[in-house]
Amino acid sequence: MPPFKSLTDAQISDIAEYLHLEVELAANRGLYKGADTMTSGDPEKGKAYFAANCAGCHSVTGNLASIATKYPQPAALMVRIAWPSDRNPRNATVTTPDGKTLAGTLAHYDDFETTLKLADGSAQSWPTDSIKVDIPDKLAGHRALLPKLSDDDLHNLTRYLLTIK
C-alpha cells in the first residue's frame, strides 16, 4: 500500500481507531448488536448528565461541535465514550539520574527504553529503569467517571450527543 503523505496525524489516528474498532467487531463476530439498534436513552437526561459531569472539560460548541456527524452510529459514539483515548502525542517530563529535567513528546516508551523528542527537534533516549518519567493523564477525569457511568447514563449521554450536529 503506498504511503499517504498528505494525511494529518489526526486523520491517521482516526483511521487507526476505525481499524481497531473493526478488529474488535470481527473478534466478537457481531454477537452484540444492541448498540447498533439502540432506541433507549433520553436526550434531556443526557444533556443534564453532560452538564453535571462533562461540561467542565468539554463543550458542544467547542471540542464536541458536530460530534453527531463524526459518529453518526450510536455504537461508534458509545465506544468512544466508554473507551476514551487520547489521540494527541503524549507529553512527558523525564528526570535523569543527575536531576536534570527535560520536557518533550514521547517518541518511544516501554519497560526498557524511553525516547523523548525535545522542542528543538532533537531526541534523547535512556534505559527506562534509569530515569523518572512523568506522563500527565489527560483522561484522568474520564477514568474516574467510568466506574460510576451506568448503562442508562451511557444511553442518555449518547442520545444527547447524537443531537449535536
N, C-alpha and C positions, 0 to 999 in steps of 0.2 A: 504494500500500500504506500503510495507516495506521501511525503510529508505535506502538511497544510501549514505553511509558514505564515499565512495571513490570520490564523486563529489567535484570539487573545487567550490569556491564561484563564479567564473566566469561562470562555467558550470550551476550552479543553476540559476544564473542571466539570462543566455541565455534561459534556459527552461522557466523561468517565463515570459520573454519578448515574447517568441513564444506563450505561452498560452494567454497572454494579446492580442496579435495580432489576435489569433483565436477567442477570445471573441468579439473583435471589428468587425471582418469579419462576425461572426454569427449575431451580433446585426444589421449589415447593410444588412444581408441576401443576400449578393452578388450583391447588386444593382449597385455598381460601379465596373466595370471590366476594365476600361480604363488603369489602371496601369499594369494589367496583360498582356495586349496585346500591350503595348506601343511600337510604332515604331518610334515616333518622337524623336528628340534630336540629336544634333551634337556633337560627342565626342571631336572634336577640339575646339569648343566653350566652352564645359565643361572643357577642360584642361585649357583654358585661364581663365575661371571663377575660377577654383580651384587655379591657380597661384596667382590671384589677391585677393582672399577672404579667402582661406583655408590654403594655404601653410605656413603661419606664425605659425600655431599650428600643422598641420598635414603633414605627408609625405607618399607618395605612396610606398616608400621603407622601411618605418618605421611602424608607427601605423596603416597605411591603406594597408600595403603589403597584397596581395592576397584577398582584400576586395570582389572581384567578386566571389570567391569561397565560401565565408561566406554568401553572399547574392546574389545567382545566379539569382533570380527573380527580375525584376525591381520594382515590388510593395513593396517587403520587404526592398529593399535598399532605395526607396523613403520615406517609413515610417520612417526609421532610420534617414534620412536627415531632414525630415520635423518635426519630433517629437524626437529630440535628448534626450538622458537620460544618466545620469552619473551612471554607474554600480558600481562604487567603493564605499566603505564605506565613509560616509560624515565626514570629519574632521571638528572640531569646536573648538572655544575658548569660554570658559564661564568665565564671570566676576561676582564674588559673591558680595553680598551687602557690604561686608567689603573691597572690592577692590582686593581681591585675584583673580589671573588669572590662569586658568587651560586649557590645550590643550589636546585634545584626539579625539576619534572617537565617534560619536553619536550612542549610543545603543538604545535610545528611545528619541523622540522629538515630543511633541504635545502641545496644548494650556495649558495643565495642569501640565505636568511633563517633565523634561529633565533628561536623564541619559547619562553620559559621561564615556566612558571606557578610562582609563588612560594607559600610556605606560607601567606601572608596572603590568598591568593586573587587577588592582582594578577598581571599578566603583563607581561613586558618583551620587546621584540624588538630585534634587531640584524642588520645585514648579517653573514652567516656569516664572510666573509673578514676581518672586523674584530675577531673575538674568538677565544679558545681555548675549545673545547668538549670536556669530558672526560665520556665516557659509559662507565660500568663495564660490562664484558661478563659478564653473569651466566651466559652459556653457554660461557665460555672452556673449561671442563673438557670439555664435550660436543664442542666443535670440535677440541680436541686429541685426543680419543679416536676420533673418526670415521675418520680415515685408518688406524687400527690395527684397526678393527672388521671382522672377517672375516664372510663370509656365514654360516658356521657359528655364530659368536658371536651374530650378529643373530637367527638362527633359535632358538638355545638360549635367549637372553635373552627373546625374545618368548614362547616356550613357558613359561618360568618365570613371567613377569609375567601370563600368562593364567591361572595358578593362583591369583593373588591376588584373591580375590573378597571 
